[in-house]
Amino acid sequence: MSKALIIDDEHQMRRLLRMVLESRGYEVCEAAEGQLGLQEAAFHRPDVVLLDLGLPGLNGIEVLKRLREWSDVPVLILSVRDQETIKVEALENGADDYVTKPFGTAELLARLTVIQRRRFTRQSAEIVAGALKLDLLHHEASLDDAPLKLTPTEFALLKVLAEHAGRIVTQNQIIKQVWAGQTSDPSEGLRVHINHLRKKLGTTGPRIVNEPGIGYRLEEA
C-alpha cells in the first residue's frame, strides 16, 4: 500500500483528497501547516506528497526546499496560483508536477501515477520511456528497438527529458544540464533541437509537450 502525505491548510480539501486517495488504496496522513508537514514526512516516509503552496507559517516553497535537503519523494503541488513564475519556482525547487485548483480527480490520480514511476535504472545505465531506450554508457538511442540517430546535443537533451518522463522540466533546468557553462543565451537553440527531436521521434515515440512559458514534458505515446 502506497503512503500519501497531504499538506494543506484547508480542511475540506484535505477531506476530499483523503477520500479520493483512500478509494485508490493509498494510506493517507495529513498536516495543516508546513512545519508539521515536514515532521509527518520524516516520521511516515510517504511515497508521494501533495503540497499546497499557500500554507500558514512556513509556506509551500520553503517546505519544498527543506524537504529536498533530505528526501527525493515525489511531490505534486496543488495550488490556486496559476502564474508561470510560481510554477517555475516550484519546479526548480524540486516539485515533480503542478496542478491548479480546482482540478478533476481523474487528472490528479493520473499525475500521481506518472510522478511515482521510476524510469531511470542506474545499475543498467539505461533510461526507458515507452518505446524509447537510451544507453547512457554508449550514448546510443533506440526507438521500437531500431537505432535512433541523434547528435550529442540531442542525446543530452533527450536524456534530461527521459530522466523526468511525465514531469515538467523547466527551460532553465534543461539549459543548465545541456548547455552548462555557455555564456550566450541558448533558448533559441533549445527550441530548434526540440523540433528536431520531435521529428525524429515521429508518431511512434514519446511526445515532447510544450508547457508555455515553463518548459517541456516527455509523455509516452
N, C-alpha and C positions, 0 to 999 in steps of 0.2 A: 504494500500500500504506500503510495507516494504521500509525502507530507507537504502541505502548503501553508505558508505563513501570510496572513493578511495584515498589512499595516495601514490603517485608515481611521481617521478620527470620526467618521460618520457612522453611527450605529446601524442605520438602515442599510447602508452599503455593505458593511461587514456581514450583516444578516443575509442579504441577497447573495453575496459571494460564497458564504458558507453553504447555503442551500444548493447552489449550482455545483460547487466543488464536491460536496459530500455525495451528491447524486451521481457523480462520476468516479466515486471510490476514493477520493482524497481524504486523508486525515488532516483536519484543519485546526490551526491555532491562530490567534489574532492578538493585535495590540492596537490601542487607540492613539498612541503617540510615539515619536521617533525613538527616544531612548529605551523605552520599554520594548519596542520592536527589535532593537539590536540585542537586548537581553534574551528575548524569545528566540531569536535566530541562533544565538550562541548555545542556548540550552537545548532546543529541539532539533537543530541541524536540519532544516527543511530542505526539500528537493526543489522547491520553487518559492519565490517571494513575490507577492502582489503589493506594490508600494504606491501609496498616494503621495503627491508632491506637497500638497497644502496642509502639512501637519503642524500642530501647535508645538512651540518649543523648538526642537530640533527638526528642521524641515527635511523634505524628502531627499533633496540633493545631498545634504550633509549626512543623512542616514546612508545613502548610497556610497558616498566616499568612504565612510568609516567601515561599512560592510566589506567593501572591496579591499581593505587593508589586510583582511584575513580569510575571505571567502570568495569562491567563484560561483556560488549558487546562482542559477538563472533568475533574473529579476525582470518582471513585467511592470512597467509604470502605468498607473491608472490616474488620469488627471483631467480636470475640466479645462486646463490650459492647452490651447491648440497652436500657440505661436511656435514658429520654426526654431527660434533661438532657444526656447525652453526645451524642445525635443532634442536639439543638437547637444545642449549642455548635459541632459540626462544620459544620452547615448555615449557621449565622450567621457563620462564619469563612470561608465561600467554597466549601464542598463542594457538589457538584451533586446527589448522592444518597448513600444509605447502605444497605449490605447487611450483614446479620448473619450471621456464620459459625456453623454450617455453612450453605451455600447450594447451590442447584441450578445447574448450568451454564447451563440454559436461561434462568433468571431473570437470572443475571449478564450474559449476552450481550444479553438484551432491554434491561436497564438501560443498558448501554454504548451500545447503538444510540440510545436515547432521548436521553441526555445529550450525544451528539455532534451531534444535529440542531441546525441554526441556523434559528430561526423568525423572527427579527426582522431585517428589511431596512431599514437606516437610510436608504438612498437613496430609497426609495419611501415612507418613513414609514408602513409598513403591517405589521401583525402578522397572520400566518396560522397558524391551528391547526386543521387539518382543514377542516370546513365553515364555521368561524368566521373572519371577517375584521374587523380593527379599523383604521380610518383615523385615524391619530393627528393628522393635520393638521386634519381637520374634526370630530374627535370623534364619528365615526359608526361604527356596527357593523352587520354583516350576518351572517345565518346561512343557508346554502344560497342565497346571493345575494338573500335577502329582508331588508329593513330590520329591525333588532333595536332596539326602543325601550328605552333604558337611562337611568337617572338619572345625573347627573355622578359620584356616588359609585360606582354600579355600574360605570360605564365605567372609572373609575380602578382599581377592584378587579380587574375582568376583565383590564385591561391588565397589571397586575402578574403575574397568574397565566399569561396567554398568553405574556408575555415569557419565562417559565420553563416553558413547556409540557413536561409529562412529568417535571418535577422538583418536589421538595417545597419549598414556600415557607413559612417559619415564620410563626406569628402575629405575632411582633414585627417581622419584616421587612415584612409587609403593613401593619401599623399605622403603622410609620414612614413608609411611602411614601404611604399613602392618607389617614391622619389626622395628618400631621405638625403638630406644634405644639399639638395638642389636649391640654388638661390632664386632662379626665375620662377614665376607662377606657372605650375603645370596643369592648371584647371582645364584649359582648352585641350591639352593633350590627353587628359583623362577622358574627356567626352569622346574624343576620336578613337581611343583604344577601346572604350566601352562599345562603340558602334561596330568596330572590327570584331570584337568578341561575340557580339550578338549575331553577326552574320555567320561566324564560324560554328557557333553552337546550333544555328538553324532552328528547326521546329521540333527536333527530337531531344535536344539537350535542355538543361535548366535555363530558365528565363532570367535575364537581368532586368530587374524592375527599378525604374527611377522613382525615388522619393523626393519630389520637387523641393529644392532649397535645402535638403538634408543630406542625401547620399544615395546609396544603391542597396538593393537586396537581391540575393540569388535565390530563386524559387525553382523547385523541381518541376519538370514538365508534367 
